[in-house]
Amino acid sequence: MKKAIAVLSGGLDCTVASSVYAKDYEIHAITFNYGQKAFKRELKASKEICKKMGFSHSVIDLDWLAKISTSSLNTSEDIPEVDFNDLDDLEKSSESASRVWVPARNTVFTSIAASYAESIGAEIIIVGWDKEEANTFPDNSKEFLESFNELFKVGSPIDIEIKAPAIDLDKDEIVKLGAEFNAPMELSYSCYKGTENHCGVCESCMRRKRGFKKAGIEDLTIYTK
């Protein structure tokens, strides 16, 4: 069977993205520890998803990224909380995004994933980048995806392509895609805070909540608020 690398944080988007290719590829998932508050819960979710889907799994520690980051995801700074009205307010959502931005995170993750892909002869790297979050996170954008794939054409001795099945989708469309491919969305973990249950008030939780609601699909997530 063809091989693939999946960048898997345990979140909703990457869980759905990986599920799209689960039948056609032997998937090796990689989860990154860059000192984020949610790492333990992300790891738990990633392990459960990999067990359910039959993926092999590795964890990569990035201590240096934790040390240089000033993001609220991996410092003592409070995680920003938002309400539904903030999600479509570009100024407010951009401010929230700036507080959780980790330096070059997806650039680093994807480069490391390329090393794994070359080492095992994987044809694709699966990521959960999506249209909705690309509004405030440029490393989720279609332009970023296309640029990285162009880089691989000149920088890798084998044919590798990044696959981002959610690149043109908003969160509700991702939820619908997950339902179509029987993705174990109930096992995924999206909260920035790292609490046992989803906090329900960070931007990631709010987008998750809204996505299920707009999709009309039952949300089995347990939220504190």
PyMOL CGO cylinders between C-alpha atoms (Angstrom):
from pymol import cmd
from pymol.cgo import CYLINDER

trace = [
    CYLINDER, 0.00, 0.00, 0.00, 1.11, 3.57, -0.67, 0.3, 1, 1, 1, 1, 1, 1,
    CYLINDER, 1.11, 3.57, -0.67, 2.53, 5.42, 2.33, 0.3, 1, 1, 1, 1, 1, 1,
    CYLINDER, 2.53, 5.42, 2.33, 1.63, 8.77, 3.86, 0.3, 1, 1, 1, 1, 1, 1,
    CYLINDER, 1.63, 8.77, 3.86, 2.74, 10.98, 6.72, 0.3, 1, 1, 1, 1, 1, 1,
    CYLINDER, 2.74, 10.98, 6.72, 0.04, 12.77, 8.69, 0.3, 1, 1, 1, 1, 1, 1,
    CYLINDER, 0.04, 12.77, 8.69, 0.75, 15.80, 10.84, 0.3, 1, 1, 1, 1, 1, 1,
    CYLINDER, 0.75, 15.80, 10.84, -1.64, 14.97, 13.67, 0.3, 1, 1, 1, 1, 1, 1,
    CYLINDER, -1.64, 14.97, 13.67, -2.21, 17.26, 16.64, 0.3, 1, 1, 1, 1, 1, 1,
    CYLINDER, -2.21, 17.26, 16.64, -5.30, 15.33, 17.62, 0.3, 1, 1, 1, 1, 1, 1,
    CYLINDER, -5.30, 15.33, 17.62, -7.47, 18.26, 16.54, 0.3, 1, 1, 1, 1, 1, 1,
    CYLINDER, -7.47, 18.26, 16.54, -10.64, 18.16, 14.48, 0.3, 1, 1, 1, 1, 1, 1,
    CYLINDER, -10.64, 18.16, 14.48, -9.18, 19.35, 11.16, 0.3, 1, 1, 1, 1, 1, 1,
    CYLINDER, -9.18, 19.35, 11.16, -6.20, 16.98, 10.98, 0.3, 1, 1, 1, 1, 1, 1,
    CYLINDER, -6.20, 16.98, 10.98, -8.34, 14.07, 12.19, 0.3, 1, 1, 1, 1, 1, 1,
    CYLINDER, -8.34, 14.07, 12.19, -10.78, 14.61, 9.35, 0.3, 1, 1, 1, 1, 1, 1,
    CYLINDER, -10.78, 14.61, 9.35, -7.97, 15.19, 6.82, 0.3, 1, 1, 1, 1, 1, 1,
    CYLINDER, -7.97, 15.19, 6.82, -6.24, 11.94, 7.79, 0.3, 1, 1, 1, 1, 1, 1,
    CYLINDER, -6.24, 11.94, 7.79, -9.48, 9.99, 7.61, 0.3, 1, 1, 1, 1, 1, 1,
    CYLINDER, -9.48, 9.99, 7.61, -9.97, 11.06, 3.98, 0.3, 1, 1, 1, 1, 1, 1,
    CYLINDER, -9.97, 11.06, 3.98, -6.86, 9.09, 3.01, 0.3, 1, 1, 1, 1, 1, 1,
    CYLINDER, -6.86, 9.09, 3.01, -7.07, 6.26, 5.54, 0.3, 1, 1, 1, 1, 1, 1,
    CYLINDER, -7.07, 6.26, 5.54, -8.36, 3.62, 3.11, 0.3, 1, 1, 1, 1, 1, 1,
    CYLINDER, -8.36, 3.62, 3.11, -5.83, 4.27, 0.38, 0.3, 1, 1, 1, 1, 1, 1,
    CYLINDER, -5.83, 4.27, 0.38, -2.63, 4.85, 2.34, 0.3, 1, 1, 1, 1, 1, 1,
    CYLINDER, -2.63, 4.85, 2.34, -0.61, 3.30, 5.10, 0.3, 1, 1, 1, 1, 1, 1,
    CYLINDER, -0.61, 3.30, 5.10, -0.43, 6.31, 7.40, 0.3, 1, 1, 1, 1, 1, 1,
    CYLINDER, -0.43, 6.31, 7.40, 2.29, 7.18, 9.88, 0.3, 1, 1, 1, 1, 1, 1,
    CYLINDER, 2.29, 7.18, 9.88, 1.16, 10.05, 12.11, 0.3, 1, 1, 1, 1, 1, 1,
    CYLINDER, 1.16, 10.05, 12.11, 3.50, 12.47, 13.84, 0.3, 1, 1, 1, 1, 1, 1,
    CYLINDER, 3.50, 12.47, 13.84, 2.57, 14.62, 16.82, 0.3, 1, 1, 1, 1, 1, 1,
    CYLINDER, 2.57, 14.62, 16.82, 4.69, 17.56, 17.95, 0.3, 1, 1, 1, 1, 1, 1,
    CYLINDER, 4.69, 17.56, 17.95, 5.49, 18.64, 21.48, 0.3, 1, 1, 1, 1, 1, 1,
    CYLINDER, 5.49, 18.64, 21.48, 6.54, 22.29, 21.40, 0.3, 1, 1, 1, 1, 1, 1,
    CYLINDER, 6.54, 22.29, 21.40, 5.69, 23.02, 25.01, 0.3, 1, 1, 1, 1, 1, 1,
    CYLINDER, 5.69, 23.02, 25.01, 2.03, 23.79, 24.35, 0.3, 1, 1, 1, 1, 1, 1,
    CYLINDER, 2.03, 23.79, 24.35, -0.36, 23.79, 27.29, 0.3, 1, 1, 1, 1, 1, 1,
    CYLINDER, -0.36, 23.79, 27.29, -2.58, 21.26, 25.52, 0.3, 1, 1, 1, 1, 1, 1,
    CYLINDER, -2.58, 21.26, 25.52, 0.15, 18.74, 24.69, 0.3, 1, 1, 1, 1, 1, 1,
    CYLINDER, 0.15, 18.74, 24.69, -0.94, 16.02, 27.12, 0.3, 1, 1, 1, 1, 1, 1,
    CYLINDER, -0.94, 16.02, 27.12, -4.52, 16.15, 25.87, 0.3, 1, 1, 1, 1, 1, 1,
    CYLINDER, -4.52, 16.15, 25.87, -3.41, 16.41, 22.26, 0.3, 1, 1, 1, 1, 1, 1,
    CYLINDER, -3.41, 16.41, 22.26, -1.20, 13.37, 22.72, 0.3, 1, 1, 1, 1, 1, 1,
    CYLINDER, -1.20, 13.37, 22.72, -4.00, 11.41, 24.36, 0.3, 1, 1, 1, 1, 1, 1,
    CYLINDER, -4.00, 11.41, 24.36, -6.34, 12.26, 21.49, 0.3, 1, 1, 1, 1, 1, 1,
    CYLINDER, -6.34, 12.26, 21.49, -3.71, 11.46, 18.86, 0.3, 1, 1, 1, 1, 1, 1,
    CYLINDER, -3.71, 11.46, 18.86, -2.99, 8.07, 20.39, 0.3, 1, 1, 1, 1, 1, 1,
    CYLINDER, -2.99, 8.07, 20.39, -6.68, 7.21, 20.54, 0.3, 1, 1, 1, 1, 1, 1,
    CYLINDER, -6.68, 7.21, 20.54, -7.22, 8.30, 16.94, 0.3, 1, 1, 1, 1, 1, 1,
    CYLINDER, -7.22, 8.30, 16.94, -4.22, 6.32, 15.71, 0.3, 1, 1, 1, 1, 1, 1,
    CYLINDER, -4.22, 6.32, 15.71, -5.40, 3.23, 17.56, 0.3, 1, 1, 1, 1, 1, 1,
    CYLINDER, -5.40, 3.23, 17.56, -8.89, 3.58, 16.11, 0.3, 1, 1, 1, 1, 1, 1,
    CYLINDER, -8.89, 3.58, 16.11, -7.65, 4.19, 12.56, 0.3, 1, 1, 1, 1, 1, 1,
    CYLINDER, -7.65, 4.19, 12.56, -4.72, 1.76, 12.57, 0.3, 1, 1, 1, 1, 1, 1,
    CYLINDER, -4.72, 1.76, 12.57, -2.05, 4.45, 12.08, 0.3, 1, 1, 1, 1, 1, 1,
    CYLINDER, -2.05, 4.45, 12.08, 1.50, 4.08, 13.35, 0.3, 1, 1, 1, 1, 1, 1,
    CYLINDER, 1.50, 4.08, 13.35, 2.56, 7.04, 15.48, 0.3, 1, 1, 1, 1, 1, 1,
    CYLINDER, 2.56, 7.04, 15.48, 5.62, 9.03, 16.57, 0.3, 1, 1, 1, 1, 1, 1,
    CYLINDER, 5.62, 9.03, 16.57, 6.05, 11.98, 18.91, 0.3, 1, 1, 1, 1, 1, 1,
    CYLINDER, 6.05, 11.98, 18.91, 8.63, 14.66, 18.14, 0.3, 1, 1, 1, 1, 1, 1,
    CYLINDER, 8.63, 14.66, 18.14, 9.90, 16.98, 20.86, 0.3, 1, 1, 1, 1, 1, 1,
    CYLINDER, 9.90, 16.98, 20.86, 10.76, 20.53, 19.83, 0.3, 1, 1, 1, 1, 1, 1,
    CYLINDER, 10.76, 20.53, 19.83, 12.23, 22.00, 23.01, 0.3, 1, 1, 1, 1, 1, 1,
    CYLINDER, 12.23, 22.00, 23.01, 13.92, 24.80, 21.11, 0.3, 1, 1, 1, 1, 1, 1,
    CYLINDER, 13.92, 24.80, 21.11, 10.59, 26.00, 19.66, 0.3, 1, 1, 1, 1, 1, 1,
    CYLINDER, 10.59, 26.00, 19.66, 9.09, 26.07, 23.13, 0.3, 1, 1, 1, 1, 1, 1,
    CYLINDER, 9.09, 26.07, 23.13, 11.98, 28.23, 24.31, 0.3, 1, 1, 1, 1, 1, 1,
    CYLINDER, 11.98, 28.23, 24.31, 11.74, 30.87, 21.59, 0.3, 1, 1, 1, 1, 1, 1,
    CYLINDER, 11.74, 30.87, 21.59, 7.96, 31.10, 21.37, 0.3, 1, 1, 1, 1, 1, 1,
    CYLINDER, 7.96, 31.10, 21.37, 6.10, 33.94, 23.10, 0.3, 1, 1, 1, 1, 1, 1,
    CYLINDER, 6.10, 33.94, 23.10, 2.69, 32.47, 22.23, 0.3, 1, 1, 1, 1, 1, 1,
    CYLINDER, 2.69, 32.47, 22.23, 0.05, 32.12, 24.92, 0.3, 1, 1, 1, 1, 1, 1,
    CYLINDER, 0.05, 32.12, 24.92, -0.15, 28.48, 23.85, 0.3, 1, 1, 1, 1, 1, 1,
    CYLINDER, -0.15, 28.48, 23.85, 3.16, 27.73, 25.55, 0.3, 1, 1, 1, 1, 1, 1,
    CYLINDER, 3.16, 27.73, 25.55, 3.85, 30.56, 27.99, 0.3, 1, 1, 1, 1, 1, 1,
    CYLINDER, 3.85, 30.56, 27.99, 2.19, 31.72, 31.21, 0.3, 1, 1, 1, 1, 1, 1,
    CYLINDER, 2.19, 31.72, 31.21, 0.10, 34.25, 29.27, 0.3, 1, 1, 1, 1, 1, 1,
    CYLINDER, 0.10, 34.25, 29.27, -3.64, 33.59, 29.42, 0.3, 1, 1, 1, 1, 1, 1,
    CYLINDER, -3.64, 33.59, 29.42, -5.27, 32.01, 26.40, 0.3, 1, 1, 1, 1, 1, 1,
    CYLINDER, -5.27, 32.01, 26.40, -7.61, 34.60, 24.80, 0.3, 1, 1, 1, 1, 1, 1,
    CYLINDER, -7.61, 34.60, 24.80, -11.33, 33.94, 25.12, 0.3, 1, 1, 1, 1, 1, 1,
    CYLINDER, -11.33, 33.94, 25.12, -13.81, 34.95, 22.44, 0.3, 1, 1, 1, 1, 1, 1,
    CYLINDER, -13.81, 34.95, 22.44, -17.53, 34.87, 21.70, 0.3, 1, 1, 1, 1, 1, 1,
    CYLINDER, -17.53, 34.87, 21.70, -19.32, 33.84, 18.53, 0.3, 1, 1, 1, 1, 1, 1,
    CYLINDER, -19.32, 33.84, 18.53, -19.52, 37.42, 17.26, 0.3, 1, 1, 1, 1, 1, 1,
    CYLINDER, -19.52, 37.42, 17.26, -15.72, 37.70, 17.38, 0.3, 1, 1, 1, 1, 1, 1,
    CYLINDER, -15.72, 37.70, 17.38, -15.19, 34.79, 15.00, 0.3, 1, 1, 1, 1, 1, 1,
    CYLINDER, -15.19, 34.79, 15.00, -16.23, 36.74, 11.92, 0.3, 1, 1, 1, 1, 1, 1,
    CYLINDER, -16.23, 36.74, 11.92, -14.80, 40.05, 13.09, 0.3, 1, 1, 1, 1, 1, 1,
    CYLINDER, -14.80, 40.05, 13.09, -11.45, 40.13, 11.27, 0.3, 1, 1, 1, 1, 1, 1,
    CYLINDER, -11.45, 40.13, 11.27, -9.92, 42.71, 13.59, 0.3, 1, 1, 1, 1, 1, 1,
    CYLINDER, -9.92, 42.71, 13.59, -10.83, 40.82, 16.76, 0.3, 1, 1, 1, 1, 1, 1,
    CYLINDER, -10.83, 40.82, 16.76, -10.01, 37.37, 15.38, 0.3, 1, 1, 1, 1, 1, 1,
    CYLINDER, -10.01, 37.37, 15.38, -6.67, 38.65, 14.06, 0.3, 1, 1, 1, 1, 1, 1,
    CYLINDER, -6.67, 38.65, 14.06, -5.81, 40.00, 17.50, 0.3, 1, 1, 1, 1, 1, 1,
    CYLINDER, -5.81, 40.00, 17.50, -6.71, 36.66, 19.07, 0.3, 1, 1, 1, 1, 1, 1,
    CYLINDER, -6.71, 36.66, 19.07, -4.68, 34.79, 16.45, 0.3, 1, 1, 1, 1, 1, 1,
    CYLINDER, -4.68, 34.79, 16.45, -1.62, 36.98, 17.08, 0.3, 1, 1, 1, 1, 1, 1,
    CYLINDER, -1.62, 36.98, 17.08, -1.65, 35.97, 20.73, 0.3, 1, 1, 1, 1, 1, 1,
    CYLINDER, -1.65, 35.97, 20.73, -1.58, 32.24, 19.93, 0.3, 1, 1, 1, 1, 1, 1,
    CYLINDER, -1.58, 32.24, 19.93, 0.83, 32.44, 16.97, 0.3, 1, 1, 1, 1, 1, 1,
    CYLINDER, 0.83, 32.44, 16.97, 3.83, 30.11, 17.31, 0.3, 1, 1, 1, 1, 1, 1,
    CYLINDER, 3.83, 30.11, 17.31, 6.83, 31.17, 15.17, 0.3, 1, 1, 1, 1, 1, 1,
    CYLINDER, 6.83, 31.17, 15.17, 6.78, 29.39, 11.78, 0.3, 1, 1, 1, 1, 1, 1,
    CYLINDER, 6.78, 29.39, 11.78, 4.96, 26.44, 13.33, 0.3, 1, 1, 1, 1, 1, 1,
    CYLINDER, 4.96, 26.44, 13.33, 3.50, 24.90, 10.19, 0.3, 1, 1, 1, 1, 1, 1,
    CYLINDER, 3.50, 24.90, 10.19, 6.70, 25.60, 8.25, 0.3, 1, 1, 1, 1, 1, 1,
    CYLINDER, 6.70, 25.60, 8.25, 8.67, 23.66, 10.87, 0.3, 1, 1, 1, 1, 1, 1,
    CYLINDER, 8.67, 23.66, 10.87, 6.14, 20.84, 11.17, 0.3, 1, 1, 1, 1, 1, 1,
    CYLINDER, 6.14, 20.84, 11.17, 5.84, 20.34, 7.42, 0.3, 1, 1, 1, 1, 1, 1,
    CYLINDER, 5.84, 20.34, 7.42, 9.60, 20.37, 6.89, 0.3, 1, 1, 1, 1, 1, 1,
    CYLINDER, 9.60, 20.37, 6.89, 10.04, 17.68, 9.52, 0.3, 1, 1, 1, 1, 1, 1,
    CYLINDER, 10.04, 17.68, 9.52, 7.18, 15.72, 7.99, 0.3, 1, 1, 1, 1, 1, 1,
    CYLINDER, 7.18, 15.72, 7.99, 9.05, 15.88, 4.66, 0.3, 1, 1, 1, 1, 1, 1,
    CYLINDER, 9.05, 15.88, 4.66, 12.08, 14.26, 6.32, 0.3, 1, 1, 1, 1, 1, 1,
    CYLINDER, 12.08, 14.26, 6.32, 9.87, 11.43, 7.52, 0.3, 1, 1, 1, 1, 1, 1,
    CYLINDER, 9.87, 11.43, 7.52, 8.27, 11.13, 4.10, 0.3, 1, 1, 1, 1, 1, 1,
    CYLINDER, 8.27, 11.13, 4.10, 11.63, 10.84, 2.37, 0.3, 1, 1, 1, 1, 1, 1,
    CYLINDER, 11.63, 10.84, 2.37, 12.85, 8.31, 4.92, 0.3, 1, 1, 1, 1, 1, 1,
    CYLINDER, 12.85, 8.31, 4.92, 9.97, 5.88, 4.34, 0.3, 1, 1, 1, 1, 1, 1,
    CYLINDER, 9.97, 5.88, 4.34, 9.17, 6.71, 0.74, 0.3, 1, 1, 1, 1, 1, 1,
    CYLINDER, 9.17, 6.71, 0.74, 5.82, 8.32, 1.52, 0.3, 1, 1, 1, 1, 1, 1,
    CYLINDER, 5.82, 8.32, 1.52, 4.07, 9.98, -1.40, 0.3, 1, 1, 1, 1, 1, 1,
    CYLINDER, 4.07, 9.98, -1.40, 1.96, 12.46, 0.53, 0.3, 1, 1, 1, 1, 1, 1,
    CYLINDER, 1.96, 12.46, 0.53, 1.93, 14.53, 3.70, 0.3, 1, 1, 1, 1, 1, 1,
    CYLINDER, 1.93, 14.53, 3.70, -1.55, 15.06, 5.14, 0.3, 1, 1, 1, 1, 1, 1,
    CYLINDER, -1.55, 15.06, 5.14, -2.34, 18.30, 6.96, 0.3, 1, 1, 1, 1, 1, 1,
    CYLINDER, -2.34, 18.30, 6.96, -5.48, 19.89, 8.37, 0.3, 1, 1, 1, 1, 1, 1,
    CYLINDER, -5.48, 19.89, 8.37, -5.05, 23.40, 6.97, 0.3, 1, 1, 1, 1, 1, 1,
    CYLINDER, -5.05, 23.40, 6.97, -8.38, 25.02, 6.19, 0.3, 1, 1, 1, 1, 1, 1,
    CYLINDER, -8.38, 25.02, 6.19, -10.02, 28.07, 4.65, 0.3, 1, 1, 1, 1, 1, 1,
    CYLINDER, -10.02, 28.07, 4.65, -11.67, 29.39, 7.81, 0.3, 1, 1, 1, 1, 1, 1,
    CYLINDER, -11.67, 29.39, 7.81, -8.49, 29.61, 9.84, 0.3, 1, 1, 1, 1, 1, 1,
    CYLINDER, -8.49, 29.61, 9.84, -6.47, 30.87, 6.86, 0.3, 1, 1, 1, 1, 1, 1,
    CYLINDER, -6.47, 30.87, 6.86, -8.21, 34.22, 7.36, 0.3, 1, 1, 1, 1, 1, 1,
    CYLINDER, -8.21, 34.22, 7.36, -5.98, 34.87, 10.36, 0.3, 1, 1, 1, 1, 1, 1,
    CYLINDER, -5.98, 34.87, 10.36, -3.29, 32.17, 10.11, 0.3, 1, 1, 1, 1, 1, 1,
    CYLINDER, -3.29, 32.17, 10.11, -1.34, 32.57, 6.83, 0.3, 1, 1, 1, 1, 1, 1,
    CYLINDER, -1.34, 32.57, 6.83, 0.29, 29.16, 7.25, 0.3, 1, 1, 1, 1, 1, 1,
    CYLINDER, 0.29, 29.16, 7.25, -3.14, 27.59, 6.74, 0.3, 1, 1, 1, 1, 1, 1,
    CYLINDER, -3.14, 27.59, 6.74, -3.72, 29.26, 3.39, 0.3, 1, 1, 1, 1, 1, 1,
    CYLINDER, -3.72, 29.26, 3.39, -3.97, 27.83, -0.10, 0.3, 1, 1, 1, 1, 1, 1,
    CYLINDER, -3.97, 27.83, -0.10, -1.07, 30.03, -1.15, 0.3, 1, 1, 1, 1, 1, 1,
    CYLINDER, -1.07, 30.03, -1.15, 1.09, 28.53, 1.59, 0.3, 1, 1, 1, 1, 1, 1,
    CYLINDER, 1.09, 28.53, 1.59, 0.09, 25.02, 0.49, 0.3, 1, 1, 1, 1, 1, 1,
    CYLINDER, 0.09, 25.02, 0.49, 0.87, 25.69, -3.17, 0.3, 1, 1, 1, 1, 1, 1,
    CYLINDER, 0.87, 25.69, -3.17, 4.19, 27.35, -2.32, 0.3, 1, 1, 1, 1, 1, 1,
    CYLINDER, 4.19, 27.35, -2.32, 5.31, 24.44, -0.16, 0.3, 1, 1, 1, 1, 1, 1,
    CYLINDER, 5.31, 24.44, -0.16, 4.43, 21.95, -2.89, 0.3, 1, 1, 1, 1, 1, 1,
    CYLINDER, 4.43, 21.95, -2.89, 6.46, 23.98, -5.38, 0.3, 1, 1, 1, 1, 1, 1,
    CYLINDER, 6.46, 23.98, -5.38, 9.37, 23.86, -2.92, 0.3, 1, 1, 1, 1, 1, 1,
    CYLINDER, 9.37, 23.86, -2.92, 9.19, 20.07, -2.79, 0.3, 1, 1, 1, 1, 1, 1,
    CYLINDER, 9.19, 20.07, -2.79, 9.41, 19.88, -6.57, 0.3, 1, 1, 1, 1, 1, 1,
    CYLINDER, 9.41, 19.88, -6.57, 12.87, 21.42, -6.49, 0.3, 1, 1, 1, 1, 1, 1,
    CYLINDER, 12.87, 21.42, -6.49, 14.03, 20.44, -3.03, 0.3, 1, 1, 1, 1, 1, 1,
    CYLINDER, 14.03, 20.44, -3.03, 13.27, 16.72, -2.70, 0.3, 1, 1, 1, 1, 1, 1,
    CYLINDER, 13.27, 16.72, -2.70, 14.69, 13.79, -4.66, 0.3, 1, 1, 1, 1, 1, 1,
    CYLINDER, 14.69, 13.79, -4.66, 11.33, 11.99, -4.49, 0.3, 1, 1, 1, 1, 1, 1,
    CYLINDER, 11.33, 11.99, -4.49, 7.82, 13.06, -5.41, 0.3, 1, 1, 1, 1, 1, 1,
    CYLINDER, 7.82, 13.06, -5.41, 6.08, 14.34, -2.29, 0.3, 1, 1, 1, 1, 1, 1,
    CYLINDER, 6.08, 14.34, -2.29, 2.87, 16.30, -2.22, 0.3, 1, 1, 1, 1, 1, 1,
    CYLINDER, 2.87, 16.30, -2.22, 1.10, 17.96, 0.69, 0.3, 1, 1, 1, 1, 1, 1,
    CYLINDER, 1.10, 17.96, 0.69, -2.57, 17.04, 0.77, 0.3, 1, 1, 1, 1, 1, 1,
    CYLINDER, -2.57, 17.04, 0.77, -4.95, 19.39, 2.56, 0.3, 1, 1, 1, 1, 1, 1,
    CYLINDER, -4.95, 19.39, 2.56, -8.50, 18.21, 1.85, 0.3, 1, 1, 1, 1, 1, 1,
    CYLINDER, -8.50, 18.21, 1.85, -9.96, 21.02, 3.99, 0.3, 1, 1, 1, 1, 1, 1,
    CYLINDER, -9.96, 21.02, 3.99, -8.05, 23.83, 2.28, 0.3, 1, 1, 1, 1, 1, 1,
    CYLINDER, -8.05, 23.83, 2.28, -11.22, 25.25, 0.67, 0.3, 1, 1, 1, 1, 1, 1,
    CYLINDER, -11.22, 25.25, 0.67, -13.54, 24.45, 3.58, 0.3, 1, 1, 1, 1, 1, 1,
    CYLINDER, -13.54, 24.45, 3.58, -14.98, 26.26, 6.58, 0.3, 1, 1, 1, 1, 1, 1,
    CYLINDER, -14.98, 26.26, 6.58, -15.39, 24.42, 9.87, 0.3, 1, 1, 1, 1, 1, 1,
    CYLINDER, -15.39, 24.42, 9.87, -18.96, 23.24, 9.26, 0.3, 1, 1, 1, 1, 1, 1,
    CYLINDER, -18.96, 23.24, 9.26, -17.89, 21.80, 5.91, 0.3, 1, 1, 1, 1, 1, 1,
    CYLINDER, -17.89, 21.80, 5.91, -15.01, 20.03, 7.62, 0.3, 1, 1, 1, 1, 1, 1,
    CYLINDER, -15.01, 20.03, 7.62, -17.45, 18.45, 10.06, 0.3, 1, 1, 1, 1, 1, 1,
    CYLINDER, -17.45, 18.45, 10.06, -19.60, 17.28, 7.15, 0.3, 1, 1, 1, 1, 1, 1,
    CYLINDER, -19.60, 17.28, 7.15, -16.52, 15.86, 5.42, 0.3, 1, 1, 1, 1, 1, 1,
    CYLINDER, -16.52, 15.86, 5.42, -15.60, 14.05, 8.62, 0.3, 1, 1, 1, 1, 1, 1,
    CYLINDER, -15.60, 14.05, 8.62, -19.05, 12.49, 8.81, 0.3, 1, 1, 1, 1, 1, 1,
    CYLINDER, -19.05, 12.49, 8.81, -18.76, 11.40, 5.18, 0.3, 1, 1, 1, 1, 1, 1,
    CYLINDER, -18.76, 11.40, 5.18, -15.48, 9.58, 5.85, 0.3, 1, 1, 1, 1, 1, 1,
    CYLINDER, -15.48, 9.58, 5.85, -16.42, 8.28, 9.31, 0.3, 1, 1, 1, 1, 1, 1,
    CYLINDER, -16.42, 8.28, 9.31, -13.66, 10.28, 10.96, 0.3, 1, 1, 1, 1, 1, 1,
    CYLINDER, -13.66, 10.28, 10.96, -13.44, 9.68, 14.73, 0.3, 1, 1, 1, 1, 1, 1,
    CYLINDER, -13.44, 9.68, 14.73, -14.23, 13.32, 15.44, 0.3, 1, 1, 1, 1, 1, 1,
    CYLINDER, -14.23, 13.32, 15.44, -15.50, 12.41, 18.90, 0.3, 1, 1, 1, 1, 1, 1,
    CYLINDER, -15.50, 12.41, 18.90, -11.92, 11.46, 19.83, 0.3, 1, 1, 1, 1, 1, 1,
    CYLINDER, -11.92, 11.46, 19.83, -10.38, 14.70, 18.61, 0.3, 1, 1, 1, 1, 1, 1,
    CYLINDER, -10.38, 14.70, 18.61, -9.28, 17.51, 20.91, 0.3, 1, 1, 1, 1, 1, 1,
    CYLINDER, -9.28, 17.51, 20.91, -9.25, 21.16, 19.85, 0.3, 1, 1, 1, 1, 1, 1,
    CYLINDER, -9.25, 21.16, 19.85, -8.95, 23.23, 23.03, 0.3, 1, 1, 1, 1, 1, 1,
    CYLINDER, -8.95, 23.23, 23.03, -5.99, 25.59, 23.41, 0.3, 1, 1, 1, 1, 1, 1,
    CYLINDER, -5.99, 25.59, 23.41, -6.09, 25.42, 27.21, 0.3, 1, 1, 1, 1, 1, 1,
    CYLINDER, -6.09, 25.42, 27.21, -5.34, 21.72, 27.65, 0.3, 1, 1, 1, 1, 1, 1,
    CYLINDER, -5.34, 21.72, 27.65, -8.04, 21.07, 30.23, 0.3, 1, 1, 1, 1, 1, 1,
    CYLINDER, -8.04, 21.07, 30.23, -9.52, 17.57, 30.41, 0.3, 1, 1, 1, 1, 1, 1,
    CYLINDER, -9.52, 17.57, 30.41, -12.77, 18.76, 28.83, 0.3, 1, 1, 1, 1, 1, 1,
    CYLINDER, -12.77, 18.76, 28.83, -12.86, 21.46, 26.15, 0.3, 1, 1, 1, 1, 1, 1,
    CYLINDER, -12.86, 21.46, 26.15, -13.01, 24.89, 27.79, 0.3, 1, 1, 1, 1, 1, 1,
    CYLINDER, -13.01, 24.89, 27.79, -15.65, 26.05, 25.31, 0.3, 1, 1, 1, 1, 1, 1,
    CYLINDER, -15.65, 26.05, 25.31, -14.48, 29.69, 25.25, 0.3, 1, 1, 1, 1, 1, 1,
    CYLINDER, -14.48, 29.69, 25.25, -11.11, 29.78, 23.46, 0.3, 1, 1, 1, 1, 1, 1,
    CYLINDER, -11.11, 29.78, 23.46, -11.24, 30.54, 19.74, 0.3, 1, 1, 1, 1, 1, 1,
    CYLINDER, -11.24, 30.54, 19.74, -10.52, 26.95, 18.74, 0.3, 1, 1, 1, 1, 1, 1,
    CYLINDER, -10.52, 26.95, 18.74, -13.36, 25.63, 20.91, 0.3, 1, 1, 1, 1, 1, 1,
    CYLINDER, -13.36, 25.63, 20.91, -15.74, 28.27, 19.63, 0.3, 1, 1, 1, 1, 1, 1,
    CYLINDER, -15.74, 28.27, 19.63, -15.00, 27.44, 15.99, 0.3, 1, 1, 1, 1, 1, 1,
    CYLINDER, -15.00, 27.44, 15.99, -15.47, 23.76, 16.77, 0.3, 1, 1, 1, 1, 1, 1,
    CYLINDER, -15.47, 23.76, 16.77, -18.82, 24.43, 18.48, 0.3, 1, 1, 1, 1, 1, 1,
    CYLINDER, -18.82, 24.43, 18.48, -20.05, 26.56, 15.63, 0.3, 1, 1, 1, 1, 1, 1,
    CYLINDER, -20.05, 26.56, 15.63, -18.88, 24.08, 13.03, 0.3, 1, 1, 1, 1, 1, 1,
    CYLINDER, -18.88, 24.08, 13.03, -20.94, 21.22, 14.43, 0.3, 1, 1, 1, 1, 1, 1,
    CYLINDER, -20.94, 21.22, 14.43, -23.95, 23.48, 14.97, 0.3, 1, 1, 1, 1, 1, 1,
    CYLINDER, -23.95, 23.48, 14.97, -23.91, 24.87, 11.42, 0.3, 1, 1, 1, 1, 1, 1,
    CYLINDER, -23.91, 24.87, 11.42, -23.33, 21.40, 9.98, 0.3, 1, 1, 1, 1, 1, 1,
    CYLINDER, -23.33, 21.40, 9.98, -26.36, 20.04, 11.85, 0.3, 1, 1, 1, 1, 1, 1,
    CYLINDER, -26.36, 20.04, 11.85, -24.30, 17.13, 13.15, 0.3, 1, 1, 1, 1, 1, 1,
    CYLINDER, -24.30, 17.13, 13.15, -24.36, 16.03, 16.79, 0.3, 1, 1, 1, 1, 1, 1,
    CYLINDER, -24.36, 16.03, 16.79, -21.40, 17.36, 18.74, 0.3, 1, 1, 1, 1, 1, 1,
    CYLINDER, -21.40, 17.36, 18.74, -20.25, 14.76, 21.26, 0.3, 1, 1, 1, 1, 1, 1,
    CYLINDER, -20.25, 14.76, 21.26, -17.62, 17.11, 22.67, 0.3, 1, 1, 1, 1, 1, 1,
    CYLINDER, -17.62, 17.11, 22.67, -17.84, 17.87, 26.40, 0.3, 1, 1, 1, 1, 1, 1,
    CYLINDER, -17.84, 17.87, 26.40, -17.41, 21.61, 27.01, 0.3, 1, 1, 1, 1, 1, 1,
    CYLINDER, -17.41, 21.61, 27.01, -16.90, 23.25, 30.40, 0.3, 1, 1, 1, 1, 1, 1,
    CYLINDER, -16.90, 23.25, 30.40, -18.80, 26.35, 29.23, 0.3, 1, 1, 1, 1, 1, 1,
]
cmd.load_cgo(trace, "trace")
